[in-house]
Amino acid sequence: MIENTLIAILALVGAPLLGGLLYGVDRRLTARLQNRVGPPLEQPFYDVIKLWAKDQVVPNRSQALYVYGYLGAAMAGTVLFFLQQDMLVVLFVLALGSIELVLGGFSVKSPYSQIGSQRELLQMLAYEPVLLLFAVGVFMATKSFMVASAFTVTQPLLFSLPLVAISLIFVLGLKLRKSPFDTSASAHAHQELVRGIFTEFSGRHLALVEVAHWYELVVILGFVALLWTNPLVVGVGLALVFFLAVIVIDNITARLTWRSVLRLTWLGGALVAIVNLAALYAFGGRFLN
Amino acid sequence: MQNADLLMASALLVPAVAGILCLLLKVPAAQKVVVVILTVFLILATTLIVQKGPFSYSPPPLGPLPWDQLLLVGDAALILSFFYFGWRAKNNLILGLTAAQTIAVGFLEYRLSQAHPAGEAIFVLDHLSLVMAVVIGVVGSAIALYALHYMDTHEHHLHLQASRQGRFFAVILVFLGAMNGLVFADSLPWLFFFWEVTTLCSFLLIGHDDTEVARQNAQRALWMNLVGGVAFACGMIVLLDQAHTLSIQKILATSKPSAALLAAMGLVVIGGFTKAAQMPFQSWLLGAMVAPTPVSALLHSSTMVKAGVYLVVRMAPAYEGTWLSQAVAVAGGFTFVATAALAVSQSNAKRVLAYSTISNLGLIMACAGINNALAISAAILLILFHAVSKGLLFLAVGAIEQRIGSRDIEDMEGLLGRMPVTTVVTLVGILSMLLPPFGVLIAKWAAIEAAARAPLVMVMIAAGSAFTVVFWTKWMGRLVSLPPSTQPLPRETMSPFFSIPLVGLAAGAVVLTALVGPVMDLLIEPAVALTYASKGLEAAGGLVASNIGTFPVWPLLIVLAVLLLVAYVASTGREQRVQPAYLCGENVPDLEAAEFRGAADQPQALAMRSYYFEDWLGETRLTKLANPIALVLLVAILGVAFL
């Protein structure tokens, strides 16, 4: 019990620090790819602190409900993940957060945030099945849905789930709303959707949304790391490689329409994952002996 | 035994008698009193039956005629009524199918009179029956109460000369009794009799408003359910021939089913598929939405269509581990994903609810097909929780429709600012269908974990779940979309006949989730343990666990409560300036106007719609695509018996 409480506190404090830093890496690397110097690594923290201090301007009084719902779900999902709980439950809780965010976008009578919300739903439609398939893949290899089971394997899960691993890149791109998957919002406010789903969040509420992103990023990268748990450092390295890959892809691709996003993710992500799972099923849970 | 006589009479006969009383009493006030007394009575009887626990029962002989001959009279009366309605509507399809059913039932009765299976109880109440009884008694009563007020307003809108509520409540109450009979029956011919009574009730209630479209849809519902009835009756003939009994308990005890027995099971399953409006039979349930909303809530979401899945789940142990089971899983999974996708394209709230109902029934079918302890636990959980949430949602839509005069989701934009109580209740209903840690999601979680061993079904469930998120969230998005305002929400007044069932069911959905531990211990685990050696799900310490995963119900409930509290404190504690939405600086100065400066600086109202993806997920396109596939799967259910 005490150990679990410690893990939970560590996850709640550590995850946003790590996630914020990763967003800093993103800012910096993207700048370098674009021939700019870029901000310091800790810039995301400065941004959030500044947002926190601003006057609170809201479009309606219900917005707080959605913002805290989103952040709270992201935090709960993070804690459940690091307590090595059921992967499906972690995914459901993260989905709860995403739905809260979408409702936050819908709650304002604004064309930008509402179209952003509609498209965010389509992004969810694209990646939710892939994430569920990942969990099932882990189950096939370990016979359990608990995160803990990924640490009991004798050979890395990557060997059983090579194609599922590729599909996780799509999920990461969609979750981070990076090109070519940035249909619901993008990093900059100068596109046809303004800032899409985030348009109407400001001040403290926007700061909380940012922090929720950090939690989410860490959990998704955590899922990637499960692909190689012994030693875990390889898995963490793998997650970092995925993260960098998504940033590079972001900088070399342009935004797709939502139809293309859906088609690409279902064909390139879900279908590929399904092929992996079908083969794994035929082989009885592992390819190599 | 006296006790059992009393209980069974209360559950089966009293509702029917009260129904006939409603028909005879021409005074609306007296009818209302009868309905109110009956609902209280039914809840009481259900409680006592659950308390008594499992028992088997055969009624004492009634006069000189033995019960199986009374059953013959009942079957004949039903068939005559079907002939009558087919003849009156000049519907050859109904006439033909009724003729087929006459032959099948006649032959069955003939064989039954030769076989003389002796010493079998007519009714056996086990834990699965009790789960269904709780749904019928509690949700059914709530809906009947709601209908008292609803039908007044409904008839007021229709400008009727004379009230037809006597007929309406008569059928509703008879239906409740028949439904209890259906879930208590152990003798398949008796189950079939009650099954056909519910078909008749459904037909009468869909056509209740007696408009052209109501009549058409009622006829469609009747003939499709007759298809199921014929399949069911044929299945029983083969079953009797092969197993020499029509007692469910004895059939389930048969080890190693023969090919013919499986084919019979396939026919019975197809009966279940029609009743549960699985693809390709979904059109009757969609058509049934023309009925007054309490009918949709009671028959077409929480109880009667559940009879279809009940039958398939009930018989599941008899075809465990066979190809038939796999075919059922795939067909159910297919209905789950296809109708979830179809629901995305609908803006008519009742159609969304109808598709979602079919979808959830599909998931229950899939679980029955996966057919292990975990899957069956998921199926029973879903039967229970779906009934509460979906019953609630239908009632909420009915209340909204009577207030705003539309059931279109687009017309519900910003409803939170107009009908806050009803909207919050609707939101609770949707959230309890969609989000952790509510009961429906516990069931879905268990279903996915059970399906992980059947990858094809699993893929369909994964895709279907994603579509489910889209259509529910889109709907919630319309409800909560508000122009900026500094005003507090208005007060909403409601008849107690509306507020008690609505708030009661909403609270029920939450409380039932919180009490999932006792519910599992008392009802669901014993129901599964009847036929499956291993344990599916176990509840302990606020968690629900299988041997491959854990769902932390109480921790998540606590997180949810804390979040609500924090959000409330945050939204009231600090100074918040309300500003209009960003419109590129073209806002009209008035904060609450929701207008922008358009061409020639004229104010233009801001209008937004949801996406419905007509060209992609539209009904005509997708149905044309999905129905043939579903038909093939249905044929497979019959065919695989011979593999």
Chai-1 contact restraints between the chains, C-beta under 6 A:
chainA,res_idxA,chainB,res_idxB,connection_type,confidence,min_distance_angstrom,max_distance_angstrom,comment,restraint_id
A,Q56,B,R574,contact,1.0,0.0,6.0,A-B,restraint_1
A,Q56,B,Q576,contact,1.0,0.0,6.0,A-B,restraint_2
A,V57,B,R577,contact,1.0,0.0,6.0,A-B,restraint_3
A,V57,B,Q579,contact,1.0,0.0,6.0,A-B,restraint_4
A,V58,B,Q576,contact,1.0,0.0,6.0,A-B,restraint_5
A,V58,B,V578,contact,1.0,0.0,6.0,A-B,restraint_6
A,P59,B,P484,contact,1.0,0.0,6.0,A-B,restraint_7
A,P59,B,A581,contact,1.0,0.0,6.0,A-B,restraint_8
A,N60,B,L482,contact,1.0,0.0,6.0,A-B,restraint_9
A,N60,B,P484,contact,1.0,0.0,6.0,A-B,restraint_10
A,R61,B,S571,contact,1.0,0.0,6.0,A-B,restraint_11
A,A64,B,A567,contact,1.0,0.0,6.0,A-B,restraint_12
A,A64,B,A570,contact,1.0,0.0,6.0,A-B,restraint_13
A,A64,B,S571,contact,1.0,0.0,6.0,A-B,restraint_14
A,L65,B,A567,contact,1.0,0.0,6.0,A-B,restraint_15
A,Y68,B,L563,contact,1.0,0.0,6.0,A-B,restraint_16
A,Y68,B,V566,contact,1.0,0.0,6.0,A-B,restraint_17
A,Y68,B,A567,contact,1.0,0.0,6.0,A-B,restraint_18
A,G69,B,L563,contact,1.0,0.0,6.0,A-B,restraint_19
A,G72,B,L563,contact,1.0,0.0,6.0,A-B,restraint_20
A,A76,B,V559,contact,1.0,0.0,6.0,A-B,restraint_21
A,D86,B,G549,contact,1.0,0.0,6.0,A-B,restraint_22
A,D86,B,T550,contact,1.0,0.0,6.0,A-B,restraint_23
A,L88,B,W445,contact,1.0,0.0,6.0,A-B,restraint_24
A,L88,B,I448,contact,1.0,0.0,6.0,A-B,restraint_25
A,V89,B,F551,contact,1.0,0.0,6.0,A-B,restraint_26
A,F92,B,P436,contact,1.0,0.0,6.0,A-B,restraint_27
A,V93,B,P436,contact,1.0,0.0,6.0,A-B,restraint_28
A,L96,B,L435,contact,1.0,0.0,6.0,A-B,restraint_29
A,L96,B,P436,contact,1.0,0.0,6.0,A-B,restraint_30
A,I99,B,T473,contact,1.0,0.0,6.0,A-B,restraint_31
A,V102,B,T473,contact,1.0,0.0,6.0,A-B,restraint_32
A,L103,B,M476,contact,1.0,0.0,6.0,A-B,restraint_33
A,L103,B,V480,contact,1.0,0.0,6.0,A-B,restraint_34
A,F106,B,G477,contact,1.0,0.0,6.0,A-B,restraint_35
A,F106,B,V480,contact,1.0,0.0,6.0,A-B,restraint_36
A,F106,B,S481,contact,1.0,0.0,6.0,A-B,restraint_37
A,S107,B,V480,contact,1.0,0.0,6.0,A-B,restraint_38
A,V108,B,A581,contact,1.0,0.0,6.0,A-B,restraint_39
A,K109,B,S481,contact,1.0,0.0,6.0,A-B,restraint_40
A,K109,B,P483,contact,1.0,0.0,6.0,A-B,restraint_41
A,K109,B,A581,contact,1.0,0.0,6.0,A-B,restraint_42
A,K109,B,A594,contact,1.0,0.0,6.0,A-B,restraint_43
A,K109,B,L606,contact,1.0,0.0,6.0,A-B,restraint_44
A,S110,B,A581,contact,1.0,0.0,6.0,A-B,restraint_45
A,Q114,B,M608,contact,1.0,0.0,6.0,A-B,restraint_46
A,Q118,B,Y611,contact,1.0,0.0,6.0,A-B,restraint_47
A,L121,B,V470,contact,1.0,0.0,6.0,A-B,restraint_48
A,L121,B,T473,contact,1.0,0.0,6.0,A-B,restraint_49
A,M124,B,V469,contact,1.0,0.0,6.0,A-B,restraint_50
A,L125,B,A466,contact,1.0,0.0,6.0,A-B,restraint_51
A,L125,B,V470,contact,1.0,0.0,6.0,A-B,restraint_52
A,E128,B,A466,contact,1.0,0.0,6.0,A-B,restraint_53
A,P129,B,A462,contact,1.0,0.0,6.0,A-B,restraint_54
A,P129,B,A463,contact,1.0,0.0,6.0,A-B,restraint_55
A,P129,B,A466,contact,1.0,0.0,6.0,A-B,restraint_56
A,L132,B,A462,contact,1.0,0.0,6.0,A-B,restraint_57
A,L133,B,A462,contact,1.0,0.0,6.0,A-B,restraint_58
A,V136,B,A452,contact,1.0,0.0,6.0,A-B,restraint_59
A,V136,B,M458,contact,1.0,0.0,6.0,A-B,restraint_60
A,F139,B,A452,contact,1.0,0.0,6.0,A-B,restraint_61
A,S144,B,I548,contact,1.0,0.0,6.0,A-B,restraint_62
A,F145,B,E449,contact,1.0,0.0,6.0,A-B,restraint_63
A,F145,B,I548,contact,1.0,0.0,6.0,A-B,restraint_64
A,F145,B,G549,contact,1.0,0.0,6.0,A-B,restraint_65
A,T199,B,Y582,contact,1.0,0.0,6.0,A-B,restraint_66
A,E200,B,A581,contact,1.0,0.0,6.0,A-B,restraint_67
A,I274,B,V459,contact,1.0,0.0,6.0,A-B,restraint_68
A,L277,B,P455,contact,1.0,0.0,6.0,A-B,restraint_69
A,Y281,B,P455,contact,1.0,0.0,6.0,A-B,restraint_70
